[in-house]
Structures are given as C-alpha cells and as structure tokens.
Amino acid sequence: MILVQPKKRTEAYVLPVSFLSRLPRATNLSSASCVVSVYSGADPAASEVVSNVTTSGTDALVTLPINKGVPGVIYQLRVKGVASSQSWDIDVLLAVLA
C-alpha cells in the first residue's frame, strides 16, 4: 500500500502511479482502471473522486486525475494496470483535508 500526500478539498491534481517495478521487462501497459472506496470516514459519492484514468503504456505510468473528496475522509484507490493477459493492482491511500 502506498501513502500519498493529502490533498485539500478544493485542490485538483494529478496523481501518477508507476507500475514499472511490477511489470516484466519489455512489457507495456495496455489499459488501466481505478476503483475508489472509503478507507476511513464517509463519502456516498466516493466513486467520483477519480475520473478519466489514463496510461502512458511504455513507461508503465497510470495517471489519476483527482478532483473531489470530502474533508476528513481517507480514500483507498485500487489502481489496476493491464498488459496482455495479466493485471497488477496497486493500492493507494489518499486523505482529503479541509
């Protein structure tokens, strides 16, 4: 599990997640996704925290635009990278401040 710097409620930023250390050599990501859940606190719209997940493929980097969030909530972001017929998950914890 990866802990990242907390974000402010009104702050919008992009969180890069690297799969480089998990992929076999010379493997490129073909797609990526992210499932958001609440690790601590309450947010009925947690799935709206991340939108438009993208991957660069060749450098094994998944980009998560983070736009929303409820102050005091810690979100668990399960990022999935897919290459060929394999997939890898990375869990990220993100706290939102007031």
C-alpha positions in Angstrom: 0.0 0.0 0.0 1.3 3.4 -0.9 0.5 6.5 1.2 0.5 9.8 -0.8 0.4 13.4 0.4 -3.0 14.6 1.4 -5.0 16.9 -0.8 -7.1 19.9 0.1 -10.8 19.7 -0.7 -10.7 22.4 -3.4 -7.4 21.2 -4.9 -7.4 19.4 -8.2 -4.3 17.5 -9.1 -3.0 14.5 -11.0 -1.6 11.5 -9.1 0.9 9.4 -11.1 1.1 5.7 -10.2 4.1 3.7 -11.5 3.9 0.0 -12.4 7.5 -0.1 -13.6 8.7 -2.2 -10.7 5.9 -4.7 -11.1 5.9 -5.4 -14.8 8.1 -7.9 -16.5 10.8 -6.4 -18.6 9.7 -5.0 -22.0 6.1 -5.1 -21.1 3.8 -2.1 -21.8 0.5 -1.3 -20.1 -2.4 -1.6 -22.5 -5.1 -0.2 -20.1 -5.7 0.9 -16.6 -8.6 1.4 -14.2 -9.2 2.7 -10.7 -11.8 1.6 -8.1 -12.3 4.1 -5.2 -13.5 3.1 -1.8 -13.6 4.8 1.6 -10.9 3.6 3.9 -11.9 5.8 6.8 -14.8 8.2 7.1 -17.9 8.6 5.0 -18.5 9.6 1.4 -21.5 8.3 -0.5 -20.0 9.6 -3.8 -16.5 8.1 -3.4 -16.5 6.8 -7.0 -16.5 10.4 -8.2 -13.1 11.2 -6.7 -11.1 9.9 -9.6 -12.1 10.4 -13.3 -10.6 9.7 -16.7 -7.8 7.3 -15.8 -5.1 7.2 -18.4 -2.0 5.2 -19.0 1.2 6.0 -21.0 1.9 2.4 -21.7 5.6 2.4 -22.5 6.7 3.9 -19.2 4.2 1.9 -17.1 2.7 5.1 -15.6 -1.0 5.4 -14.8 -2.4 8.9 -14.3 -5.2 9.6 -11.9 -7.0 13.0 -12.1 -8.3 13.6 -8.6 -11.0 16.3 -8.5 -13.2 15.8 -5.5 -13.2 14.5 -1.9 -14.7 15.0 1.5 -12.6 16.6 4.2 -11.6 14.1 6.9 -12.1 11.1 4.6 -9.3 8.7 3.6 -9.8 7.0 0.3 -8.4 3.8 -0.9 -7.6 3.8 -4.6 -7.1 0.4 -6.2 -5.3 1.0 -9.4 -5.2 -1.8 -11.9 -2.7 -2.0 -14.7 -3.3 -4.4 -17.6 -0.8 -5.8 -20.1 -1.5 -8.7 -22.4 -3.5 -11.2 -20.3 -2.0 -10.2 -17.0 -3.0 -7.5 -14.5 -1.4 -5.9 -11.4 -3.0 -3.9 -8.6 -1.5 -1.1 -6.5 -3.4 0.2 -3.5 -3.0 3.9 -2.7 -4.3 5.8 0.4 -5.3 9.4 -0.1 -6.5 11.7 2.7 -8.6 14.9 2.0 -8.1 18.0 4.2 -10.4 20.9 4.7 
